[in-house]
Amino acid sequence: MKDNALSNILNQYDAQEQIDGQLYTLNFGPTHPATHGIFQNILTMDGEKILHSEQTVGYIHRAFEKISERRNFTQITTLTDRMNYCSSPINNLGWHMTVEKLIGVTVPKRVDYMRVIMMELARIADHLVCNAVTGVDTGALTGFTYLFQDREKIYDMYEQVCGARLTTNMGRIGGFERDLNPKFHELLQDFLKTFPKRFTDFCNLLERNRIFMDRTIGAGGISAERALNYGFTGPNLRAAGVDYDVRVSEPYSSYQDFDFNIPVGTAGDTYDRFMVRQQEIWESLKIIDQAYKNLPEGPFHADVPDFYLPEKADVYNNMEALIYHFKIVMGETEVPKGEVYHAVEGGNGELGFYLVSDGGRTPYRLHFRRPCFIYYQAFPEMITGSVISDAVVTLSSLNVIAGELDA
Amino acid sequence: MEFTNNFVLEAISREFPESVLATSETYGMISIEIKKGDLKKVVHHMKDSTLGFTFLTDLCGIHHPEMPEKELGVIYHLHNLVENRRIRLKTFMPKENAEVDTLTDLFAAANWMERETFDFYGIKFKGHPDLRVILNDPEMGYHPMLKEYPLEDGTRLDKDDTMFGR
């Protein structure tokens, strides 16, 4: 399918006979190792220069929005962590907070702080993958092999909190299913002690590396104005110089209690995106440190018997608990009528949940605002006129996650 | 003048008294129902005037089969980043000839979101440069998020899967 812009380019080239026959089409994806996900870029090239590109997405579309119209609120959690699978806890906890906003539950302070710790760990894991992979795409494999050990440690911590590693299904509506266990404390303390040193090594490896800087500075830049027009959020928007962060503009989960900075870039190019993510990892560490030091005592879940499963011992001995258990498991909890939009700062930007409830047992309509899907449209504009190797690093620094792209 | 929800609401109803059909406020965000033909005019004003809703956060469709002449809807979330205030706009249309003006010339972000809405609900966006389905198979030929395509009922009795105890 050739659109107008493409035929204009082709016509122009036919007129110039001296370079006739040099144009070719390159399929970058769907399963190219450098796309880091399943989506296709059809590039029209003149030598190494990209003249036109067209995106095909939807290869792993799983109709989450349709499925959620048949699932009760607890079951939707498992759908959310398959969106941005590099930082699943943020999706899970964001969804729980949306439901809590709809049903009007206030969670204890301890839950807020536990959520902050988990979400910031997830953000670190997400940014580590993105930055390590940006390094790999410029030829620096070393950092990647080191940082994946630290990502592994974060996954070990997820495992202690929820029992899973990648698709976490973490937490419950109203809090967590269990309190932080001693092993988690041990792992987190170890992580906070060892990670800064290891991460400094990675920073030294790339941040002022001449080859890396030459490859990334000026590659795939976007102005703040265009970025806003394209609906950029998160690190990619901040790299262009706009200090918009949902954690600050609409603090959820007690983010107002913590002291942290919002790093911003200037040029919006690959290097700025890389550096913004680097700095955000340091800021996330700061937040985790504060949240862990000031972790309040108290219950680890709110009192929402309609959604939070009762203790197993109570189910066997207490009539009321048995009824609630049955109703939750069978998905027979009715929710109030209403519509709510709740946004959290995901790994890639503003992750929004737009939930319309008609008072039934399932959402009437649930829409996920997926940051990847929205900012990936700008990719053609960012790479047209540059060379293919710039397109590769631009793509990896945008951190397009196929699961979030297609939902 | 403080930039409150009421201020925004008044400013819009003063400027477009004919276009605002209904308003409501839920969970701290106002929703305004706009007459379908005037939607683009209103959004353009909200973007370029001092109201400053310069960021299109979200755009999605909705299907209410029980509402005659208003079966399909498009819901817009706009954001004023400077004043940090969000607003929700809605517009509804009958299922036959479901068509609304595109916002792609105001917001580049609307491009794929409108394609997604077309894909899911069959709502056409007048003036969209490239209105094709985006996530589903282009040859599928129907719009799966419409309510007439129900998902399987989890409680149905005619399924013979005693092995799995459902």
Interface residues (C-beta under 8 A of the other chain):
Chain A: M1 D3 V57 G58 H61 A63 E65 K66 I67 E69 R70 K101 L102 R226 L228 N229 Y230 G231 V242 Y244 S249 E250 G331 G338 E339 V340 Y341 A343 E350 G352 Y354 V356 R365 H367 R369 F373 I374 Y376 Q377 A378 D406 A407
Chain B: T26 Y27 M29 S31 T54 F55 L56 T57 D58 C60 I62 H63 I75 H77 L81 N84 R86 R88 F107 A108 A109 N111 W112 M113 E116 F120 D130 R132 I134 L135 N136 P144 M145 P150 L151 E152 D153 G154
